Amino acid sequence: MKHRKFLPLIILGGLIFIITGIYFLSGFTANGTLPKPNKRNSINTENLIRNDSCIHLLHNGDLVLRTGNDDISNVFRHLNAHNQTYSHAGIVMIEQGYPFVYHSIGGADNPNERLRRDSLPIFISPKHNLGWAIVRYNFDTVQLLALHRIVANFYIQKIKFDNDFDLNSNDKFYCSEFVYKSINKAVADTNYIPLSIHNGKRFVGVDNLFENKHVQTICELRYK
């Protein structure tokens, strides 16, 4: 009889024990080990917060630079003569309040090799990049409008990637060449962005786009 008054407490304690056990075991895989964190969770939380802060700094006409985490990106980085941080670049256009990145890319990621227009999250995805940055040219209003018109026109023309890396041709562009020629045309100055020499040929490195007197760095971020 004495134990009956403790029966509700015994039952409650048993339920708590069972529920706690289920909750604890649910965090483990079938072999009894904790599941590995996904790639997003492996990114520093502070950097994710700062990532959002960088995005809010974007202006129309900004350049977005990124450091790809694949072998091809590593090759492109080492073509830079002065600064080998970044492997690719695109031009940001704010359209209907949303940032899109126009950029030229080839390879398996872009089989048709046409000029791309990607949303910013796709362009700077931590899945494929080690980091990214925003740089800004000192364009005036007229130059910005011209740049938007030029970039949009190249996109409509479906300009393809230049696998020959020939700066003298205008029917195809490699990544930094697209940015270089778009900006030079917008400011009406063919010498606005400096060039590098690679294997005896004039070449636009990604670093030429941000290592010059017309540019200021707005934000830089490393994912890991």
C-alpha positions in Angstrom: 0.0 0.0 0.0 2.8 2.4 0.9 4.3 2.0 -2.6 1.1 2.9 -4.4 1.4 6.6 -3.5 4.9 6.6 -5.2 3.6 4.8 -8.3 2.9 8.0 -10.4 6.5 9.2 -9.6 8.0 5.9 -10.7 6.0 5.9 -13.9 7.0 9.6 -14.6 10.6 8.8 -13.9 10.5 5.8 -16.3 9.0 8.0 -19.1 11.7 10.6 -18.7 14.4 8.0 -18.8 13.0 6.5 -22.1 12.5 9.9 -23.8 16.0 11.0 -22.8 17.5 7.8 -24.1 15.7 8.2 -27.5 16.8 11.8 -27.8 20.4 10.9 -27.0 20.6 8.0 -29.3 19.0 9.8 -32.2 22.2 11.8 -32.5 24.1 8.7 -33.5 24.4 6.8 -36.7 23.8 3.0 -37.0 27.4 2.2 -36.1 27.3 4.3 -32.9 29.3 7.3 -34.0 28.2 10.9 -34.3 27.3 12.0 -37.8 29.9 14.1 -39.6 29.0 17.8 -39.8 27.9 19.0 -43.3 30.0 21.5 -45.2 27.9 24.4 -44.2 28.3 23.6 -40.5 32.1 23.3 -41.0 32.2 27.0 -42.0 33.0 29.4 -39.2 29.8 30.8 -37.8 31.3 34.3 -37.4 32.2 34.2 -41.1 28.6 33.3 -42.1 27.4 36.3 -40.2 30.0 38.5 -41.8 29.0 36.9 -45.2 25.6 38.5 -44.9 27.1 41.8 -43.9 29.3 41.8 -47.0 26.3 41.1 -49.2 24.5 44.1 -47.9 27.4 46.3 -49.0 27.0 45.4 -52.7 26.3 48.2 -55.2 25.4 48.2 -58.8 28.5 47.7 -60.9 30.7 46.2 -58.2 33.1 43.4 -59.0 32.8 40.2 -57.1 36.0 38.1 -56.9 36.1 34.5 -55.7 38.6 31.8 -54.9 37.5 28.5 -56.3 38.4 25.3 -54.5 39.1 23.2 -57.6 42.3 22.5 -59.6 41.2 24.7 -62.5 40.8 27.7 -60.2 44.2 27.0 -58.7 45.7 27.3 -62.2 43.9 30.6 -62.9 45.1 32.0 -59.6 48.7 31.3 -60.5 48.3 33.2 -63.8 48.0 36.4 -61.7 51.3 38.3 -61.8 50.9 40.3 -58.7 48.2 38.9 -56.4 47.2 35.2 -56.5 44.3 35.4 -54.1 41.4 35.2 -56.5 40.7 33.0 -59.5 37.5 34.4 -61.0 35.6 37.6 -61.3 32.1 38.8 -62.3 30.2 42.1 -62.5 27.2 42.7 -60.2 24.0 44.2 -61.5 21.2 44.9 -59.1 18.0 43.9 -61.0 14.6 44.3 -59.5 16.3 44.7 -56.1 18.4 41.5 -56.4 22.1 41.1 -57.1 23.0 39.1 -60.1 26.6 38.3 -61.3 27.5 38.3 -65.0 30.6 36.3 -65.7 32.3 34.3 -68.4 33.2 30.7 -67.6 33.9 27.5 -69.5 34.5 23.8 -68.5 32.2 21.2 -67.1 30.3 23.8 -65.0 29.1 25.6 -68.1 28.9 23.2 -71.1 27.5 25.7 -73.6 30.2 28.2 -72.6 27.8 31.1 -72.9 28.1 34.2 -70.7 26.3 33.5 -67.4 24.0 35.5 -65.2 24.0 33.8 -61.8 22.4 34.8 -58.5 25.0 36.0 -56.0 24.5 33.0 -53.6 25.3 30.6 -56.4 28.4 32.6 -57.5 29.9 32.8 -54.0 28.7 29.4 -52.7 30.9 28.0 -50.0 30.5 24.6 -51.5 32.8 25.5 -54.4 34.8 28.5 -53.0 37.3 29.2 -50.3 36.3 32.9 -50.1 35.2 36.0 -52.0 35.5 39.8 -52.1 33.8 42.9 -53.3 35.7 45.6 -55.0 34.4 48.9 -56.3 35.4 51.2 -59.2 34.9 55.0 -59.0 32.3 55.0 -61.7 30.0 58.0 -62.2 26.3 57.6 -62.9 26.7 57.8 -66.7 29.5 55.2 -66.6 27.3 52.9 -64.5 24.4 53.1 -66.9 26.7 52.4 -69.8 28.2 49.4 -68.0 24.8 47.9 -67.3 23.8 48.3 -71.0 27.1 46.8 -72.2 27.0 43.8 -69.9 23.3 43.2 -70.8 24.1 43.4 -74.5 26.9 40.9 -74.2 24.6 38.5 -72.3 21.9 38.8 -75.0 24.5 38.1 -77.7 25.4 34.8 -75.8 29.1 35.6 -75.9 31.0 32.3 -75.4 34.1 31.6 -73.3 37.4 32.1 -75.1 39.4 28.9 -74.7 42.2 30.5 -76.8 42.6 33.4 -74.3 43.0 35.7 -77.3 42.7 39.3 -76.1 42.6 40.6 -79.7 39.3 38.8 -80.5 35.9 40.3 -79.5 33.5 37.4 -80.3 34.6 35.4 -77.2 35.8 36.3 -73.8 37.7 34.6 -71.0 36.6 35.5 -67.5 38.8 38.5 -66.7 38.7 39.7 -70.4 34.9 40.0 -70.2 35.2 42.3 -67.1 38.2 44.2 -68.6 36.5 45.0 -71.9 33.1 45.8 -70.4 34.6 48.4 -68.0 37.0 49.9 -70.6 34.1 50.3 -73.0 31.9 51.9 -70.3 34.5 54.5 -69.3 35.6 55.0 -73.0 39.3 54.3 -72.1 41.1 51.3 -73.6 44.0 51.8 -71.1 41.8 52.2 -68.0 42.8 48.7 -66.6 46.4 47.7 -66.8 47.5 44.4 -68.5 50.0 41.7 -67.7 52.4 39.9 -70.1 52.1 36.1 -70.1 54.3 34.0 -72.4 55.0 37.1 -74.4 51.3 38.0 -74.9 49.1 40.6 -73.4 46.9 39.0 -70.8 44.2 40.2 -68.3 44.8 38.5 -65.0 42.1 38.6 -62.3 44.5 40.6 -60.2 44.7 43.3 -62.9 41.0 43.9 -62.2 41.5 44.8 -58.5 45.2 45.8 -58.3 44.9 49.3 -59.9 44.3 52.9 -58.9 40.6 53.0 -59.8 39.5 50.3 -57.3 38.8 50.1 -53.6 38.2 46.9 -51.7 34.9 46.9 -49.9 34.8 43.5 -48.2 36.9 40.3 -48.1 35.9 37.0 -46.6 37.4 33.6 -46.1 35.0 30.7 -45.5 37.5 28.5 -43.7 
